[in-house]
Amino acid sequence: MSVNVCIEAHQEYQVQEITYDGQEIYSQPLSMSENLTRLAHKIDFMKTDGDQQTSAESTEEESKELATFQASLWPWDSVRGKLRSMLTEICVLVDVLSIAKEKRYLILEPIPQDPPEPKPLIAVLQKKKALANAAAILMRGSERLRESQSETVRSRTPTDYHMELLQMRHAWRLKKVGNTILGDLSFRSSGSRYWQSGVFEVSKNEPSENSTPGPTPGCPPVRCNAIKVTLPNELEGFSYIHVSIQMDNEQISSGELTIPVSSSSLAQTEIHWQQKLEAAQNVLFCKELFCQLASEAVQMQSSIPNLVVGNQITTSLFPGVQLIIGLCHTTILDRAKNTVISAQAREHKPVLEHSLHQLLRELHYKAIHHPMPHPTTSGLGISKTRRLAGPEAADLETIRRSIDYETILEQIIKQTRHVVLRLRTMMIIDTFACEIKDPLIFTHWLSLSSPTLSSVKINIMTLGYETMCRTPLVIHVEEKSLKAICRDGRTMSLSYEPEELRYLLMCQASQHQVNAAQSLAKLMGWKVLSLGVNLGVGNVEPTGNASSVLMTSPTGDRVIALRCSPKNGIHVSVSFSPQTTDFYPSTLVRDRKWQNLGGSFREVMLEKMEGRNFLNKLEHLMACLTPL
């Protein structure tokens, strides 16, 4: 028979606390570092050997323990000695610092010495010698670089050909057909559909000794290319699109437009292959652009047919204003003959040329980037509107509007019309501001605009009375018309005729004088009896309508009548009430108010009055007519 016996382990930890419920809380044993710290705290460093002997003689038990203790074998004896020596050194250092702080026994400051005698000549010679040494080092370095570069050019190895060919592959499309390396300059990968090929041939350049001339003294050495690029004759030379605006008073050119060739370009015997390929690609791009513009000019239906002659396109913008787009190109034959046939010089518009380049690149982008998501059963060239025409049951007119788009020529014509109209607007505003001195006209053209829309803000004010009255006017310049927004919120549409804008500015300046006179009357304490913007009394104005204002003095015995017209200027008249001596009361008329009846008006000669402008003269007149 087996019996289970429970054996408990021996309790190694001391009991620290016993709670009320009988639970024992044991104290954790000390670690090695904690035990060492506890033992170190028991050491008394202040007790000396003499004290130990005295305490040993007093008690026999302690003497027995000291008899068994050997001082030389005590492990903390070296620690106590070191701490004692360190305490001694610290005490000495404290004493030294206390003495040094008082500055009576010890001076720690350095003893001042006499400054050395300045010798400017020696300093100048030292600087000159140092600069000469630095210059010599730089000259030796530049000479080494120059010799290394010339040595590289003279000793060209076959590896340079492969290195340049590797560089060419990074920038241009190359392929090997048999033993020939061909490249492509066309923009077909970018969406171009131009028929002309841009294939060029790449070969190794092996200049013969007879063909390479020696270095000319005084001229930099000509670097030979390791790669020889052979281009088609159509892509040789340089090209750009010449865009100009021609007026009726200028003579129409013959249709052949070329660019002059400088002697410096003829002197260049060899061009780097990168520049040569870039020029050839530019020629291809300009030819594609001009071919696209020429086909659009022929197909375009306009009131005045477009003229395409040679390498020049002429289209009408406004009556008497034509847009001329020409392809300027110089070939190898032209440079060899050194003959230039230049058309009549006209101002080139580089902004419009840049717009043409952007429009063609945008056409290339749209040709390969179609709106997402792409359908799986229809062509990629069909727009989203045409794809949804069937499910949405679109009519024929909606489909026709979705197919119609603006060609490059139509867009550049709109931009050019806006440019012409904007320049014409600037000229009219500046001319009118120079012609009239009173009031002043300030213009501010907005920096943010679009190729077919720009805005100008015009402020009409009088010198010295800017805060009292000003007339704002905003003009939006569009493609073929102007839209003016007046001070009172009225919107007027103007055509491209310059006289309409001039008449508008004249009317606005005339109304400003009337509004300013009304504001001045309120400031001077006069009463405004009537104000008419469109006055129907008097002579008929050749331009616009006359405006008038009638003002009376604070006492009511003086009246000023002002009439302002855009063409005839300003007329001011004054009326006085009858004096008391001129009024004879009777038994029938006894009310004294009848003596304030106004008399006849007499015109004021404004040109003989003192004042900087009209408002200044009117202020003097009101001050004179106001009774004290």
Secondary structure, DSSP 8 states (H G I E B T S, - for coil): ------------S-EEEE-TTS-EEE-----HHHHHHHHHHT--TT--HHHHHHHHHH-HHHHHHHHH--GGG-TTHHHHHHHHHHHHHHHHHHHHHHHHHHSSS---S----------HHHHHHHHHHHHHHHHHHHHHHHHHHHHHHHHHHHS--HHHHHHHHHHHHHHSEEEEETTEEEEE---GGGT----S--EEEEEE----TTTS----TTS------SEEEE--GGG-SEEEEEEEEEETTS----S-------HHHHH-----HHHHHHHHHHHHHHHHHHHHHHHHHHH---SS--EEETTEEEEEEETTEEEEEEEEEE-HHHHHHT-----------HHHHHHHHHHHHHHHHHHH---SS--SSS-TTS-HHHHTTTTTT--HHHHHHHH----HHHHHHHHHHHHHHHHHHHHHHHHHHHH--SSEEEEEE-S--BTTBEEEEEEEE-TT-TTT-EEEEEEEE-SS-EEEE-TTS-EEEE-S-HHHHHHHHHHHHHHHHHHHHHHHHHHHT-EEEEEEEEE-SSS--SSS-EEEEEEE-TTSSEEEEEEEETTTEEEEEEEE---GGG----SS---GGGGG----EEEE-GGGS--SSHHHHHHHHHHHHS--
